[in-house]
Amino acid sequence: MALLPYQKSRSLWDLGYRMTSAEIEVESLLIPGLCRTLLWQDLDQAPYFPVLCGYLNHWKGCNTGHLCSVQVATYDAITPDDLSHLRISMQIH
């Protein structure tokens, strides 16, 4: 099970990792033209985003769809102390 961002070592923040979000659009292999959007969020390091690239490489290896687009945003203003107070979960339909 993956650690939540506030549970990760503060040393990642010292290495330049910041909260990163990505909106990933994937086209279905079974139904061409059907796209779905995945939201991904983790600590990652700009400008190369090694954690996100690892996730995308894993996704491509699963052969469940074609990546159409990836939009990335990072948040420098959020600190580990801010994340320790955020413990919410939301479902979007």
Sequence and secondary structure as in RCSB ss.txt:
>XXXX:A:sequence
MALLPYQKSRSLWDLGYRMTSAEIEVESLLIPGLCRTLLWQDLDQAPYFPVLCGYLNHWKGCNTGHLCSVQVATY
DAITPDDLSHLRISMQIH
>XXXX:A:secstr
    GGGS HHHHHTT EEEEEEEEEEESSSTT EEEEEEEEEE TTT HHHHHHHHHHHHHTSEEEEEEEEEEE
SS  HHHHTT        
